[in-house]
Every structure is written in C-alpha cells, then in structure tokens.
C-alpha cells in the first residue's frame, strides 16, 4: 500500500486539486492530510474513504506534521511506502502506479526523490547537492545527469516530493522538529545517510509544482525561518569554521540590503538572533 502524506496550512483548495490528480490513479492508496491549521474547518470536507484527516491541534511546522502522519502510517503498516507531497503539486496521470512499482523494484533505496517540474516544464528539482567543506546546500535544476541511469544516488532530496520505503526502517523515521520550516528535509536525509540508508532521485517519477505558492504569502517570515534553519543545518552537518564563514556572509548580506530591502534585512537578523539564542541557551526560538 502507498500512503500519500500532505500537510495543510491554509491550503484546502490546493489539496483538493492535488487529490483530484491522485484520484485518476487505479492504484490502492490512502491519502493522509495533516491539518496544521486548527481554524481551517473547510479542509474537513475532503475526508472520505481513501482520505484520512489527522488533526495536529496547532501548527507543528512541516516536519512536525509529517512526523504525526508517518507515525500513524508506521503503526498500521510498517512495510508501506509513504510519499510526502506538497499541497501545491499535481501528479501526472499514471504517476502513482509508476512510483509504487519503482519502489517495489528498488527496495535498496530507503529515501527516494523525484524530478519536480514547474508548470511550464522547467526543472525545479532534480537532486540535492551538498559540500560540507563550504556549506553549500543547493538543488540541482538540470535533469541531464539522470538520463544515463534508472536513478542516481544523491546527498539529499526535497520534502516537496519524497518517498520512503518504511520497510527499511526498524523504527519510524522522523524529522527533527527543531527545524520548523526549511532544511528539515536536508537534515532528515543526512541523518539517515549516516546510518547507512541509501538516498536516490529518479527522473522516472515526476510531479508538477507551483513554487512558493504557499510560503510567498509571508516573505519576511520565510527569510527568517530559512536563515535560522540554514544555520542549524550547518551546525549539525559541517564544521565550526564553515558555520562561522557562512554566518559572516549572511550578516554581510543583511548589511548590503538594509537600505534597499529593509524588511529582508530585519528578517535575516531575526533569524540570526533566534539561532544565537538557541546556541547561547537563553531561551528557545518562538516558532509560532
């Protein structure tokens, strides 16, 4: 059985579109919606025989919402395939069947990413790059390196479209909820890679994504979360030297844009201050 998991944060209409694309499939599936918006009652209208709604009770962030659903699935079907999928995506016809069969054919992969296309066909994601010596964490946007192989191993894949072979995990995999938003997928992949799990990305599974249709609603908050989470990711997976170097560059950017984009500069500084409070132990960041 394949379980699709999406996290709702004021995204009822987007999820309805995603669900409509999934319903074109003939595969057996369950669609799990984690409601991170307690005030959003309209999302309850999407529940049905194949659609299960989990109430988070508060905004748990992306990782926290996924954890709630993964635990629910793992307790009921620890050998399942779980597909984490953003609300602002669509599945082309037949893609659910393709994904299910691909995972069955390649049980050696614990974590599998897909090629993600923008509505105009441009590649938005085709694998993750990571250089621990420089702190460079970027997404590949060119799918040409994938054409010679069924899949390619990669340091990380985006949580926008991420499949898990739960059979390979002796306990339920989880996201670190210290990452409220951004880089939680990177941290997830690096932690499990260090435990010996294999991570791949394939061009044979593709989804369509409208980038930033959710997070662009609050651009300053997006920058703040991204800054904090990036610094946390560097702390966890690089050296102190790399963290210090990247912190200097981040502060330099804030200074450069302070006159032309003051809201962005303030958001960057807030993200840095939040991280500094965590490191110094003077309170935990307010994620809500």
Phi, psi and omega in degrees: 000141175250135180244121175267133184237126175227151183251123181268126167223092182055045187229030186304314183293323178295318180294324178298321178292317177300314181298322178298323179288325178291323184293349175286350184279153175259359182286156170284128181206162167234139182248118184252124175250121173264119183270100177274002179243088183303332181280350183272092180278338183296331182296337180296338180291347181274346182296146181192195183300321181255001184241117182247133181256126175252128181267118180282332181085342177196176178279103182275358188079172182297309183297317179297320177296317178297321179301318180300314181289319181298319179295320179299315181291313186298323179294331184263329186208077185293352177258014186281170168257128177247130180244106175281127187218131181294148175300328184268042176233166174224145176261123172300154182302133178086355186287330178294318176298318180298315182295317180299313182292323181298315180295323178293325181283340185229066182293348179290341180270123176274325183232128183230128174258162180240160169288135182242126183251146170281164183304332180274003179096353178292145181281122179266328178207133176218023180138160181249140176251144177210127175241103183293344180280339181238346184080016181279118178233107184221161176263136172287137178240023179229120184269006182299323179296345183274347191291338184274352185221158177296320173210167180230134177288146189212152182295327181199160175227156184283144176288355176300326178205097189222124179256140180238130170270094187298338180301334183276357184249117180293335170229162185299127176293152184213154173271147175283116185283001170295335174270100180286321181202132180080138177067002175293327178290320176300310180299318179304310182295317182293321179298315183282333173296322179294339177270001177101003179283143180267139183237130179225168173224141183229144175276351182283345173243124183226145173229162179251132186227136173261098190301138171063019180292342177260303187290339180290352177294333183227074188299321181293319179294325177300314180295319181297311179297317182297318179297312180299312185292325178296315179297320178296319178297319178295319178301319185282330193231008174226201182256168176298325180296314180296318178300314180296319179298313181290325177298318177299319179293322179296315179295324177297320177296318179301319179295318182297323185264003186298330180273324184268328181226069186300326180295322177295317180299317179296318179297319178298312181298321178298320178296319178294316180297318177302315178295319179299321178295322179296314183295318183283344180086004179275071176088160178261151180296144176276103187274352184247000000 
